[in-house]
Structure formats: C-alpha cells, structure tokens
Amino acid sequence: MNSQTNSQPRCFRIVRFFSPSQNRRSRTIKSGLTEAEAQAHCARPDTRERGVYFDGYDYMKGCKP
C-alpha cells in the first residue's frame, strides 16, 4: 500500500460465511464499520459456530466511515 491509501479512511462490512454442509449463501450482516470495529466483531466467540458458520470482514470499495 502507498502512503496515500493508508491515510484515507476505509469502510468494512461483516460477512457471515456458512459451511458448505449448510447449503446457504454468504450474506452481509453489518456494513459501514471501521477496520477496528470489524476486527472486534469477528473476535467475539458468538460470531462463529464450528461446522456451521463464521463471520469475516471485507473492505467496502468506495465507502467512507
């Protein structure tokens, strides 16, 4: 990354990813978060269930918090 990219605020979303055995598509469950907020959400134990789902985060292009 260049220094210009680092200085610009970035926006993230929380995506719930399901195990293939669940036969469900991934879906956005929160958006408009800072990276720190997204990381804090995904670190919580209630954002995953082994073999069922987990929450991850993704950069939202063109969004500013």
C-alpha positions in Angstrom: 0.0 0.0 0.0 1.2 3.5 -0.6 1.0 6.3 2.0 -2.0 7.9 0.3 -4.1 4.8 0.6 -3.1 4.4 4.3 -4.3 8.0 5.1 -7.8 7.6 3.7 -10.5 6.2 5.9 -11.8 2.8 4.8 -15.1 1.2 5.4 -15.7 -2.5 6.1 -18.6 -5.0 6.2 -19.2 -8.1 8.2 -20.0 -11.2 6.1 -21.4 -14.4 7.5 -19.9 -17.4 5.7 -21.7 -20.7 6.0 -20.2 -24.2 5.8 -21.0 -26.0 2.5 -23.0 -28.5 4.5 -25.4 -25.8 5.4 -26.3 -25.1 1.8 -26.6 -21.4 2.5 -25.1 -18.4 0.7 -22.8 -15.9 2.5 -24.5 -12.7 3.5 -23.6 -9.2 4.8 -24.8 -8.8 8.3 -23.3 -5.3 9.1 -21.7 -2.6 7.0 -20.1 0.8 7.3 -17.7 -0.2 10.0 -14.1 0.8 10.7 -11.5 -1.9 10.5 -11.1 -1.9 14.3 -14.9 -2.4 14.7 -14.9 -5.2 12.2 -12.0 -6.9 13.9 -13.6 -6.6 17.3 -16.8 -8.1 16.0 -15.1 -11.1 14.4 -13.0 -11.7 17.5 -16.1 -12.4 19.6 -16.9 -16.0 20.3 -20.6 -15.6 19.4 -19.6 -14.9 15.8 -18.7 -18.5 14.9 -20.2 -21.9 15.3 -17.9 -24.8 14.4 -19.1 -26.6 11.2 -22.0 -24.1 10.7 -20.8 -20.5 10.1 -18.2 -17.8 10.9 -18.1 -14.1 10.5 -15.4 -12.4 8.5 -14.8 -8.9 7.3 -14.3 -7.4 3.9 -13.3 -3.9 2.6 -16.2 -2.0 1.0 -14.8 -0.2 -2.0 -15.9 3.4 -2.4 -17.3 3.7 1.2 -16.1 6.1 3.8 -16.9 5.7 7.5 
